[in-house]
Amino acid sequence: MVQVRFVSAQGEITDTEAEPGVSLLECGQAAGMPLEGTCEGQMACSTCHVVVAAEWFAKLAEASDDEEDMLDLAAGVTRTSRLSCQIILSPALDGLEVRIPPESRDMQRI
């Protein structure tokens, strides 16, 4: 299992785990995080935007040009922003920490 820590915009911590090969989006949704993922991981929206902790950012595969283009549409983007649908969990990411941006909302839960 891969351990993941989500930090909400309010600073609340949710520790969870998922099988290797699962996307960070799926892991976050299973943990109740407000990651909408409107396009269901097809990289056609930015509703699964997360901010990766700086110490973990360099351990991720580089973002594709398409992902960078979608991040241009997200609110509150930082240098370590990524789309959670594009991060596939692996043992190398055990302990990964990401923050949910304050602008995030899950329209499926309203």
C-alpha positions as CSV (number, residue, x, y, z in Angstrom):
1,M,0.0,0.0,0.0
2,V,1.1,3.6,-0.7
3,Q,0.5,6.1,2.2
4,V,-0.8,9.5,1.1
5,R,-1.4,12.6,3.2
6,F,-4.0,15.2,2.1
7,V,-4.0,18.6,3.7
8,S,-7.2,20.6,3.3
9,A,-7.3,24.3,2.6
10,Q,-8.2,24.7,6.3
11,G,-5.1,22.7,7.3
12,E,-7.0,19.5,8.3
13,I,-4.9,16.4,7.7
14,T,-6.3,13.2,6.2
15,D,-4.0,10.2,6.0
16,T,-5.0,7.4,3.7
17,E,-3.6,4.7,1.6
18,A,-4.1,3.1,-1.8
19,E,-2.8,0.3,-3.9
20,P,0.1,1.1,-6.3
21,G,-1.2,1.9,-9.8
22,V,-4.2,3.9,-8.5
23,S,-4.3,7.6,-9.5
24,L,-4.0,10.2,-6.8
25,L,-7.4,11.5,-7.9
26,E,-9.0,8.1,-7.2
27,C,-7.2,7.9,-3.8
28,G,-8.4,11.4,-2.8
29,Q,-12.0,10.8,-3.9
30,A,-12.1,7.5,-1.9
31,A,-10.8,9.5,1.2
32,G,-13.6,12.1,0.7
33,M,-11.4,14.9,-0.6
34,P,-13.1,17.7,-2.7
35,L,-11.5,16.6,-5.9
36,E,-14.2,16.6,-8.5
37,G,-12.4,15.1,-11.5
38,T,-15.2,16.2,-13.9
39,C,-13.5,14.7,-16.9
40,E,-12.8,11.4,-15.1
41,G,-9.1,11.6,-15.6
42,Q,-9.1,12.5,-19.3
43,M,-7.1,15.7,-18.7
44,A,-9.9,17.8,-20.1
45,C,-10.5,19.9,-17.0
46,S,-8.6,21.1,-13.9
47,T,-11.0,20.1,-11.2
48,C,-8.5,17.7,-9.6
49,H,-5.8,20.3,-9.1
50,V,-3.6,19.7,-6.1
51,V,-0.4,21.4,-4.8
52,V,2.3,18.8,-4.2
53,A,4.6,19.3,-1.1
54,A,7.9,20.7,-2.4
55,E,9.9,17.8,-1.1
56,W,7.8,15.4,-3.2
57,F,7.5,17.4,-6.4
58,A,10.8,16.4,-7.9
59,K,10.0,12.7,-7.3
60,L,7.0,12.9,-9.7
61,A,7.2,12.1,-13.4
62,E,7.4,15.4,-15.3
63,A,4.0,17.0,-16.3
64,S,3.1,16.7,-20.0
65,D,2.5,19.7,-22.1
66,D,-1.3,18.9,-22.0
67,E,-1.3,18.8,-18.2
68,E,0.6,22.1,-18.1
69,D,-2.1,23.6,-20.4
70,M,-4.9,22.4,-18.2
71,L,-3.1,23.8,-15.1
72,D,-3.1,27.2,-16.8
73,L,-6.9,27.1,-16.3
74,A,-6.9,26.2,-12.6
75,A,-7.3,28.7,-9.8
76,G,-4.5,29.1,-7.3
77,V,-1.8,27.4,-9.3
78,T,1.7,27.2,-7.7
79,R,5.1,26.0,-8.9
80,T,4.3,22.6,-7.5
81,S,0.7,22.3,-8.8
82,R,-0.3,19.1,-10.6
83,L,-3.5,17.4,-11.8
84,S,-4.1,14.5,-9.4
85,C,-5.5,12.3,-12.2
86,Q,-2.0,12.4,-13.7
87,I,-0.1,11.1,-10.6
88,I,-0.1,7.3,-10.5
89,L,0.8,6.1,-7.0
90,S,3.8,3.8,-6.7
91,P,6.0,2.6,-3.8
92,A,8.4,5.4,-4.6
93,L,5.6,7.9,-3.6
94,D,4.9,6.2,-0.2
95,G,4.3,9.2,2.2
96,L,3.3,11.6,-0.6
97,E,1.8,14.9,0.8
98,V,-0.5,17.2,-1.2
99,R,-2.6,20.2,-0.4
100,I,-6.1,20.8,-1.7
101,P,-6.3,24.4,-3.0
102,P,-8.8,26.8,-1.3
103,E,-10.6,27.3,-4.6
104,S,-11.3,23.6,-4.9
105,R,-14.9,22.3,-4.7
106,D,-16.7,19.1,-5.6
107,M,-19.9,19.9,-7.4
108,Q,-21.0,16.3,-6.9
109,R,-21.1,16.8,-3.1
110,I,-23.1,20.1,-3.1
